[in-house]
Amino acid sequence: MAKTKPGKKDLDSYSIKGTNKVVRPGDCVMMRPSDSDKPPYVGRVEKLEADHRNNVKVRVRWYYRPEESMGGRRQFHGAKELFLSDHYDVQSAHTIEGKCIVHSFKNYTKLENVGAEDYFCRFEYKAATGGFTPDRVAVYCKCEMPYNPDDLMVQCEGCKDWFHPSCMGMTIEEAKKLDQFLCSDCSSDDDAKRTLNSFPVSPSMEAKVETKRRKR
């Protein structure tokens, strides 16, 4: 374990100025971006440190938004999706604007209400190469796209797969009124087994799609 440099000391916590919120190592925080037009940066606090003048620095591991990654935002990325990167940085603690929660993908899909401070992460991202871990994800619906938790999907009572209402020729309102749903394959008694599909995510990406996973 690296020793703290002379004149510096590790801190157990830091109080965000103007608030009653306390940040500790392991917490996720929103940090003020250099460009005021951009949304706040999100990072995971790895370490808090004060120098002899009591200036507090925070070592963070950055989360990237999809549009900040090499592949850019894609159709299946959720509005609150982040990628845990291998990019570390040291910033002034004064740039911390507030705390947030980065949920696992599974826990995020169970939230009844998503607040401004709620995000989720299902991929790790290598900033230098643009690689993702894991590099493939389960796909759903006849459009064969990964699950976006922001989109309503309906489950077929026959094959237990999940489908987008629009892909089934329905509106979201119509889908919400359904007591049960059969996809076109099951409603036509087509029992042919479909092959297991996976979706390559960019140049290499994963997701634990545990809530809407189909057993195949």
C-alpha positions in Angstrom: 0.0 0.0 0.0 1.4 3.4 -1.1 2.3 5.7 1.7 0.7 9.1 1.9 3.1 11.9 0.7 4.6 14.1 3.4 2.3 16.9 4.4 -0.7 15.0 3.2 -3.2 13.0 5.2 -6.0 10.6 4.2 -9.5 11.6 5.1 -12.3 9.3 6.0 -15.0 11.7 4.8 -15.6 15.1 3.2 -18.7 17.4 3.6 -20.0 18.9 0.4 -20.0 22.6 0.9 -23.5 24.1 1.2 -25.1 20.8 1.9 -25.4 18.3 4.8 -24.1 15.5 2.5 -21.0 13.6 3.5 -18.8 11.8 0.9 -16.7 8.8 1.8 -14.4 6.5 -0.2 -16.6 4.1 -2.2 -19.4 6.7 -2.7 -20.4 7.9 -6.2 -20.5 11.6 -6.8 -21.5 14.1 -9.4 -18.7 16.6 -10.3 -18.9 19.9 -12.0 -17.8 19.7 -15.7 -15.4 22.2 -17.2 -18.1 23.0 -19.8 -21.2 24.3 -18.0 -23.4 23.1 -20.9 -22.5 19.5 -20.2 -24.2 17.2 -17.6 -22.1 16.6 -14.5 -19.4 14.1 -14.5 -19.9 10.9 -12.4 -17.1 9.2 -10.6 -16.6 6.7 -7.8 -14.5 8.1 -4.9 -11.4 6.0 -4.4 -9.6 8.2 -1.9 -9.8 11.6 -0.1 -6.7 13.5 0.8 -5.9 16.8 2.4 -2.6 18.8 2.2 -1.0 20.9 4.9 -3.2 23.8 3.9 -6.3 21.6 4.2 -7.0 21.6 0.5 -9.0 18.4 -0.2 -8.3 16.4 -3.3 -10.4 13.4 -4.4 -9.1 10.5 -6.4 -12.0 9.2 -8.6 -12.6 6.4 -11.0 -14.7 7.9 -13.8 -17.9 6.6 -15.2 -18.4 7.4 -18.9 -21.7 8.2 -20.5 -22.5 6.3 -23.7 -21.9 9.4 -25.9 -18.4 9.8 -24.3 -17.4 6.3 -25.4 -15.8 5.5 -28.8 -18.9 3.7 -30.1 -21.2 6.6 -29.0 -24.8 6.2 -27.7 -26.7 3.2 -29.2 -30.4 2.4 -29.3 -30.3 0.0 -26.4 -28.5 2.3 -24.0 -30.6 3.6 -21.2 -31.0 7.3 -20.5 -29.3 6.8 -17.1 -26.7 4.3 -18.2 -23.0 4.7 -17.4 -19.9 2.6 -18.1 -17.3 2.1 -15.3 -14.0 3.1 -16.9 -10.4 2.3 -16.2 -9.8 6.1 -16.2 -8.6 7.5 -12.8 -8.1 11.1 -11.9 -7.4 13.5 -9.0 -9.7 16.5 -8.7 -10.3 19.2 -6.2 -13.1 18.2 -3.8 -14.7 21.6 -4.5 -15.9 20.3 -7.8 -18.2 17.7 -6.1 -21.7 18.9 -6.6 -23.6 16.1 -5.0 -23.9 12.4 -4.4 -25.5 9.8 -6.6 -26.2 6.1 -6.7 -24.9 3.9 -9.6 -27.1 0.7 -9.3 -26.4 -2.7 -10.8 -28.5 -3.3 -13.9 -30.7 -5.8 -12.0 -31.4 -3.4 -9.1 -32.1 -0.5 -11.4 -34.8 -2.4 -13.2 -36.5 -3.0 -9.9 -36.7 0.7 -9.0 -40.3 1.9 -8.8 -39.2 5.5 -9.3 -36.0 6.7 -10.9 -34.6 9.9 -9.4 -32.2 12.4 -10.7 -29.4 10.8 -8.6 -30.1 7.3 -9.9 -27.9 5.7 -12.6 -27.0 2.2 -13.6 -24.0 0.3 -14.9 -23.8 -3.0 -16.7 -20.5 -2.6 -18.6 -16.9 -1.8 -17.8 -15.1 0.3 -20.3 -11.5 0.6 -21.4 -11.0 4.2 -22.2 -7.9 3.7 -24.3 -9.2 1.0 -26.6 -13.0 1.5 -26.5 -13.4 -2.1 -25.4 -16.3 -3.3 -23.2 -16.5 -6.1 -20.6 -18.4 -8.3 -21.2 -18.4 -8.0 -24.9 -21.8 -9.6 -25.8 -25.3 -9.2 -24.5 -28.5 -11.2 -24.6 -31.1 -10.0 -27.2 -34.9 -9.9 -27.2 -37.8 -9.3 -29.5 -37.9 -10.0 -33.2 -35.7 -6.9 -33.7 -33.0 -8.8 -31.8 -31.8 -5.8 -29.7 -30.5 -5.8 -26.1 -32.8 -4.7 -23.3 -33.2 -1.0 -22.7 -34.8 -0.5 -19.3 -36.4 2.7 -20.4 -38.5 0.9 -23.0 -41.7 -1.0 -22.1 -41.7 -4.6 -23.2 -44.3 -7.3 -23.0 -43.7 -11.0 -22.3 -45.0 -13.8 -24.5 -47.0 -16.4 -22.5 -45.7 -19.1 -24.9 -42.0 -18.7 -25.4 -41.4 -16.3 -22.5 -39.4 -13.9 -24.7 -39.9 -10.2 -24.3 -41.1 -7.9 -27.2 -41.4 -4.2 -27.9 -45.0 -3.3 -28.6 -44.0 -1.3 -31.7 -42.3 -4.4 -33.2 -45.6 -6.3 -32.6 -47.7 -3.6 -34.3 -49.2 -2.3 -31.0 -49.1 1.1 -29.2 -47.8 1.3 -25.7 -51.3 2.1 -24.5 -52.6 -1.1 -26.2 -49.8 -3.2 -24.6 -50.6 -1.9 -21.1 -54.2 -3.1 -21.5 -53.2 -6.7 -22.4 -54.1 -9.5 -20.0 -51.8 -11.8 -21.8 -49.8 -11.7 -25.0 -48.7 -14.3 -27.6 -46.0 -13.4 -30.2 -46.6 -14.1 -33.8 -44.5 -17.3 -33.7 -46.4 -18.8 -30.7 -49.8 -17.6 -31.9 -49.3 -19.5 -35.2 -48.2 -22.6 -33.3 -44.7 -22.4 -34.8 -42.7 -24.5 -32.4 -39.4 -24.4 -34.3 -36.6 -23.8 -32.0 -34.8 -20.5 -32.5 -31.1 -20.3 -32.2 -29.5 -18.6 -29.2 -28.6 -15.1 -30.2 -26.2 -12.6 -28.8 -25.4 -9.0 -29.7 -21.8 -7.8 -30.2 -21.5 -4.5 -28.4 -18.6 -2.4 -29.7 -15.6 -3.5 -30.3 -16.2 -5.8 -27.4 -19.4 -5.1 -24.6 -21.5 -7.0 -21.9 -24.7 -6.8 -19.9 -26.1 -8.9 -17.2 -29.7 -8.8 -18.5 -31.1 -10.7 -15.5 -34.6 -9.2 -15.3 -35.7 -9.8 -18.8 -33.5 -12.8 -19.6 -35.2 -15.6 -21.6 -34.2 -19.1 -20.9 -33.2 -20.7 -24.1 
